[in-house]
């Protein structure tokens, strides 16, 4: 019987890979994985999931990089988790490889000319929005689920505001261009609105729009 001793690179690599796989948080802690996957399927990005857990001081949490690695791991690819990402990328693209888009409009319509209180979100009631276009054969219907008593100004030009552009991109998951929104009920619109308003935002310190809106309304009522 041959004697086996010494260092075997291939075998050591397989053992190390298996050990790392078993030690990964999202595999080692099923309940944590279920929580992350629930948020992911509800439209949250890995950055939002990781930072929200941090904002909540969760005892057991993961960072966005761990979530991305799990999504693009064998387990994640087998379950096609990449589809739940905002851009549905099947292969991960390095950030440095992404090219910034050129401005689409003339400087004359730039939002940089807005008052400081509006531009820096110092007052409640100043909103940023954009029209989401659908196929022309579906008509010119649009949605604005916000009462007139709750808004003072509304700024457009989504490409100049990352928050609006990101919101539009996420909303497209439920409102694709080919969807006829005329056939949607108020409840359908409310469900989409609730999903977006209950997603944490970086510009809000990883609070959700619903949480901040509620806080501001309580202040206004006082």
Buried (B, 14 or more C-beta within 10 A) or exposed (E): EEEEEEEEEEEEEEEEEEEEEEEBBBBEBEEBBEBBBEBBEEBBBBBBBBBBBBBEEEEEBBBBEBBBBBBBBEBBEEEEBBEBBBEEEEEEEEEEEEEEEEEEEEEEEEBEEBEEEBBEEEEBEBBBBBEBEBEEEBEEEEBEEEEEEEBEEEBBBBBBBEBBBBBBEBBEBBBEEEBEBEEBEEEEBEEBBEBBBBBBBEEBEBBBBBBBBEEBEEEEEE
